[in-house]
Amino acid sequence: MACSRNAPSARPPLQVDRVADRELMRLLSKTTHYYVHVLLHSERIVKESNDRALLKNLGVWLGLLTLARNKPILSKELELKEVRGLG
Protein backbone atom coordinates (compact mmCIF):
# COMPACT_ATOMS: atom_id res chain seq x y z
CA MET A 1 0.00 0.00 0.00
CA ALA A 2 1.48 3.31 -1.06
CA CYS A 3 1.49 6.18 1.43
CA SER A 4 0.38 9.60 0.36
CA ARG A 5 2.23 12.65 1.64
CA ASN A 6 -0.95 14.02 3.14
CA ALA A 7 -1.95 10.77 4.83
CA PRO A 8 -1.49 10.76 8.59
CA SER A 9 1.42 8.72 9.86
CA ALA A 10 0.74 5.46 11.68
CA ARG A 11 3.10 6.45 14.47
CA PRO A 12 2.77 9.54 16.67
CA PRO A 13 5.06 12.45 15.79
CA LEU A 14 8.16 13.01 17.88
CA GLN A 15 7.48 15.94 20.16
CA VAL A 16 10.83 17.62 20.54
CA ASP A 17 9.40 20.32 22.78
CA ARG A 18 8.74 17.70 25.48
CA VAL A 19 12.39 16.66 25.80
CA ALA A 20 13.55 18.14 29.09
CA ASP A 21 17.10 16.77 29.19
CA ARG A 22 19.40 19.69 28.35
CA GLU A 23 22.41 17.47 27.64
CA LEU A 24 20.40 15.37 25.20
CA MET A 25 19.16 18.48 23.39
CA ARG A 26 22.71 19.85 23.21
CA LEU A 27 24.00 16.60 21.71
CA LEU A 28 21.12 16.39 19.22
CA SER A 29 21.74 19.96 18.10
CA LYS A 30 25.52 19.53 17.87
CA THR A 31 25.23 16.30 15.88
CA THR A 32 22.64 17.79 13.52
CA HIS A 33 24.82 20.85 12.90
CA TYR A 34 27.77 18.57 12.17
CA TYR A 35 25.94 16.51 9.55
CA VAL A 36 24.40 19.59 7.92
CA HIS A 37 27.91 21.02 7.62
CA VAL A 38 29.25 17.75 6.16
CA LEU A 39 26.47 17.60 3.55
CA LEU A 40 26.79 21.26 2.60
CA HIS A 41 30.49 20.80 1.86
CA SER A 42 30.06 17.51 0.04
CA GLU A 43 30.70 17.24 -3.70
CA ARG A 44 27.82 14.75 -3.95
CA ILE A 45 25.16 17.25 -2.86
CA VAL A 46 24.98 18.63 -6.40
CA LYS A 47 24.51 15.22 -8.04
CA GLU A 48 22.65 13.05 -5.55
CA SER A 49 18.98 13.73 -4.89
CA ASN A 50 19.13 11.45 -1.84
CA ASP A 51 21.73 13.71 -0.25
CA ARG A 52 19.62 16.79 -0.97
CA ALA A 53 16.57 15.10 0.57
CA LEU A 54 18.62 14.20 3.64
CA LEU A 55 19.85 17.79 3.90
CA LYS A 56 16.27 19.06 3.67
CA ASN A 57 15.16 16.67 6.41
CA LEU A 58 18.09 17.67 8.60
CA GLY A 59 17.11 21.30 8.07
CA VAL A 60 13.58 20.58 9.24
CA TRP A 61 14.96 18.69 12.26
CA LEU A 62 17.35 21.55 13.04
CA GLY A 63 14.43 23.97 12.89
CA LEU A 64 12.52 21.82 15.38
CA LEU A 65 15.51 21.76 17.71
CA THR A 66 16.21 25.47 17.51
CA LEU A 67 13.80 27.92 15.91
CA ALA A 68 10.62 26.12 17.02
CA ARG A 69 11.94 26.32 20.59
CA ASN A 70 12.88 30.02 20.28
CA LYS A 71 16.59 29.14 20.22
CA PRO A 72 18.83 30.90 17.70
CA ILE A 73 21.04 29.19 15.14
CA LEU A 74 24.41 30.67 16.01
CA SER A 75 26.79 31.62 13.21
CA LYS A 76 29.59 29.70 14.94
CA GLU A 77 27.47 26.55 14.50
CA LEU A 78 26.17 27.18 10.97
CA GLU A 79 27.07 30.12 8.76
CA LEU A 80 23.71 30.97 7.16
CA LYS A 81 25.22 33.44 4.67
CA GLU A 82 27.35 30.61 3.32
CA VAL A 83 24.32 28.33 3.08
CA ARG A 84 22.34 30.97 1.20
CA GLY A 85 25.19 31.31 -1.29
CA LEU A 86 25.10 27.61 -2.15
CA GLY A 87 21.55 27.71 -3.50
BELKAFEN-V843606 format. One record per backbone hydrogen bond with DSSP energy under -0.5 kcal/mol. CO is the residue of the C=O (numbers start at 1). NH is the residue of the N-H. Records with the same first field share a line. If there is no record, write none. Layout:
# BELKAFEN-V843606
CO = NH + NH
This chain:
# BELKAFEN-V843606
4 = 7
14 = 16
15 = 18
16 = 19
18 = 20
20 = 22
21 = 25
22 = 26
23 = 27
24 = 28
25 = 29
26 = 30
27 = 31
28 = 32
29 = 33
30 = 34
31 = 35
32 = 36
33 = 37
34 = 38
35 = 39
36 = 40
37 = 41
39 = 42
42 = 45
43 = 46
44 = 47 + 48
47 = 49
48 = 52
49 = 53
50 = 54
51 = 55
52 = 56
53 = 57
54 = 58
55 = 59
56 = 60
57 = 61
58 = 62
59 = 63
60 = 64
61 = 65
62 = 66
63 = 68
66 = 69 + 71
67 = 70
72 = 74
74 = 77 + 78
78 = 80
79 = 83
80 = 84
81 = 85
82 = 86
83 = 86 + 87
84 = 87
